[in-house]
């Protein structure tokens, strides 16, 4: 869990949001922990889109998350590739087809790139008892 690190944001966000966000990050299934969207965070945490974007960006600054870029097919919205910022330019230039819709003449524009977030491995380990207490406290609120 990232709670101790997230507490540095207590002046910007209320403690309840920090606790809920920490628990949400902790419980994200591994298969989606590298595809966290602002919309997903907003919807699942029941917070406004700008607040979700802000807390995700703050998490990047704290080393909890890193930005990833989903390159989508302009025709079918299929995610063709997930890359880092360093790889983005070269990948955009090299992609010219989509396996999903079988279009072989696609041109990627900035509208076809979505910023996503990926959990890093910089997790702060706390005991199972503390995790259960935190979960109980959040569920009781």
Legacy VTK file of the C-alpha trace (Angstrom):
# vtk DataFile Version 3.0
C-alpha trace
ASCII
DATASET POLYDATA
POINTS 141 float
0.000 0.000 0.000
1.106 3.551 -0.621
-0.623 5.203 2.313
2.420 6.770 3.998
3.579 8.270 0.713
0.082 9.483 -0.185
-0.261 11.222 3.169
2.129 13.865 1.827
-0.867 14.993 -0.275
-3.075 15.548 2.780
-3.110 19.327 2.310
-4.464 18.904 -1.218
-6.940 16.029 -0.691
-8.969 15.003 2.328
-7.799 12.022 4.324
-10.838 9.933 3.416
-10.085 10.292 -0.310
-6.443 9.375 0.295
-7.496 6.243 2.204
-10.036 5.229 -0.453
-7.568 5.888 -3.272
-4.846 3.878 -1.523
-7.173 0.928 -0.985
-8.430 1.165 -4.581
-4.859 1.092 -5.921
-3.999 -1.830 -3.662
-7.019 -3.852 -4.804
-6.631 -3.222 -8.537
-6.246 -6.573 -10.276
-2.757 -7.101 -11.676
-4.147 -7.478 -15.212
-5.430 -3.884 -15.210
-2.852 -2.216 -12.968
-0.918 -1.061 -16.043
-3.996 0.482 -17.708
-5.397 2.924 -15.193
-7.367 5.647 -16.937
-8.544 8.932 -15.499
-12.126 7.954 -16.340
-11.773 4.631 -14.511
-10.387 6.324 -11.398
-13.088 8.977 -11.522
-15.874 6.436 -11.929
-14.691 3.870 -9.389
-13.690 6.395 -6.724
-16.824 8.468 -7.406
-14.839 11.687 -7.772
-14.870 14.380 -10.430
-12.692 13.881 -13.504
-10.309 16.809 -12.745
-9.718 15.493 -9.206
-9.012 12.004 -10.551
-6.546 13.431 -13.075
-4.876 15.492 -10.358
-4.423 12.635 -7.891
-3.105 10.334 -10.626
-0.610 12.985 -11.758
0.426 13.603 -8.144
0.972 9.847 -7.835
3.341 10.014 -10.806
5.293 12.765 -9.039
5.487 10.601 -5.907
6.754 7.574 -7.857
3.635 5.491 -7.181
2.474 5.501 -10.804
4.130 6.027 -14.138
2.553 7.354 -17.309
1.971 5.028 -20.236
0.582 5.923 -23.631
-1.998 3.790 -25.414
-1.820 4.138 -29.185
-5.275 3.391 -30.552
-6.498 2.596 -34.026
-8.285 5.669 -35.414
-10.877 3.409 -37.058
-11.860 0.888 -34.377
-10.311 2.291 -31.139
-8.365 -0.934 -30.548
-5.228 -0.389 -28.455
-2.436 -1.251 -30.840
0.454 -0.589 -28.495
1.212 0.598 -24.950
4.460 2.553 -24.708
6.485 4.920 -22.572
7.022 8.539 -23.546
10.507 7.632 -24.798
9.068 5.089 -27.248
6.021 7.088 -28.318
7.355 9.040 -31.305
9.079 6.055 -32.937
6.041 3.808 -32.437
3.645 6.364 -33.939
5.826 6.563 -37.046
6.147 2.780 -37.361
2.498 1.789 -36.907
0.583 1.597 -40.154
-1.886 -1.231 -39.627
-4.366 -2.546 -37.100
-4.750 -6.269 -36.503
-8.222 -5.835 -35.001
-9.950 -4.127 -37.935
-7.325 -5.193 -40.507
-6.927 -1.651 -41.801
-3.492 -1.379 -43.395
-3.330 2.373 -44.005
-3.821 4.023 -40.651
-2.341 7.346 -39.662
-1.971 7.953 -35.938
-2.729 11.474 -34.679
-2.692 12.940 -31.178
-6.404 12.078 -30.870
-5.436 8.393 -31.080
-3.186 8.535 -28.017
-4.577 8.061 -24.523
-2.619 8.687 -21.341
-2.867 5.777 -18.945
-1.110 5.051 -15.674
0.743 2.007 -14.413
1.446 1.065 -10.816
5.126 0.966 -9.981
6.715 -1.573 -7.682
7.509 1.077 -5.041
4.869 -0.284 -2.695
5.193 0.354 1.013
4.668 -2.901 2.858
2.596 -2.790 5.996
1.308 -5.702 8.013
-1.880 -7.568 7.146
-3.482 -6.341 10.365
-2.979 -2.717 9.343
-4.455 -3.467 5.900
-7.523 -5.097 7.444
-7.998 -2.208 9.877
-7.748 0.314 7.058
-10.230 -1.653 4.963
-12.643 -1.859 7.918
-12.342 1.879 8.591
-13.059 2.780 4.970
-16.003 0.396 4.706
-17.490 1.761 7.948
-17.375 5.384 6.784
LINES 1 142
141 0 1 2 3 4 5 6 7 8 9 10 11 12 13 14 15 16 17 18 19 20 21 22 23 24 25 26 27 28 29 30 31 32 33 34 35 36 37 38 39 40 41 42 43 44 45 46 47 48 49 50 51 52 53 54 55 56 57 58 59 60 61 62 63 64 65 66 67 68 69 70 71 72 73 74 75 76 77 78 79 80 81 82 83 84 85 86 87 88 89 90 91 92 93 94 95 96 97 98 99 100 101 102 103 104 105 106 107 108 109 110 111 112 113 114 115 116 117 118 119 120 121 122 123 124 125 126 127 128 129 130 131 132 133 134 135 136 137 138 139 140
